């Protein structure tokens, strides 16, 4: 894991982001003390519209409202 000072991080941020996109992990320090870590973002994977709709249907079926209306849920959330 590479360490860089905050000034260097500010000055060379695009280059550091390219390194992180390539899999590197970089610790940013301020006066020698670690204050942040740049790590590659975790890809969540995109869903198709059909997959998203199927997921919503499955959720709705497994979480019945049991006589409560959507309006009641909305009003409850506003209180």
C-alpha positions in Angstrom: 0.0 0.0 0.0 1.4 3.3 -1.1 1.3 6.4 1.1 1.1 10.0 -0.2 0.9 13.3 1.5 -2.3 15.4 1.2 -0.5 18.0 -0.9 0.7 15.4 -3.4 -2.7 13.8 -3.4 -4.3 17.2 -4.2 -1.7 18.0 -6.9 -1.8 14.6 -8.6 -5.3 13.3 -7.9 -6.1 12.3 -11.5 -2.9 10.1 -11.6 -3.8 8.6 -8.2 -7.3 7.8 -9.4 -5.9 6.0 -12.4 -3.7 3.9 -10.2 -6.7 3.1 -7.9 -8.8 2.2 -10.9 -6.0 -0.2 -11.8 -6.4 -1.9 -8.4 -3.9 0.0 -6.2 -4.8 1.1 -2.7 -3.3 4.5 -1.6 -3.2 5.9 1.9 -3.4 9.7 2.1 -1.6 11.2 5.1 -1.6 14.7 6.7 1.6 15.5 8.6 2.5 11.7 8.4 -0.8 10.6 10.0 -3.1 8.5 7.8 -6.4 10.4 7.2 -7.9 8.6 4.1 -7.6 5.5 2.0 -8.3 5.4 -1.7 -9.5 2.0 -2.8 -11.1 0.7 -6.0 -14.9 1.0 -6.1 -16.8 -2.3 -5.8 -18.8 -3.0 -8.9 -22.4 -3.8 -7.9 -23.4 -5.0 -11.4 -26.3 -3.5 -13.2 -29.7 -5.1 -13.4 -31.8 -5.1 -16.5 -35.3 -3.6 -16.3 -36.8 -7.1 -16.3 -34.6 -8.2 -13.5 -35.4 -5.1 -11.4 -39.2 -5.6 -12.0 -39.0 -9.3 -11.1 -37.1 -8.4 -7.9 -39.7 -5.8 -6.9 -42.5 -8.4 -7.5 -40.7 -11.0 -5.4 -40.3 -8.4 -2.6 -43.9 -7.4 -2.8 -45.0 -11.1 -2.6 -42.8 -11.8 0.4 -43.8 -8.6 2.3 -47.6 -8.4 2.2 -49.3 -5.3 3.5 -51.8 -7.3 5.6 -54.7 -4.8 5.2 -52.7 -1.6 5.4 -53.1 0.8 2.4 -50.2 2.5 0.6 -51.7 5.8 1.7 -51.5 4.8 5.4 -47.8 3.8 4.9 -47.1 7.2 3.3 -48.9 9.1 6.0 -47.1 7.1 8.7 -43.7 7.9 7.1 -44.5 11.7 7.3 -45.1 11.8 11.0 
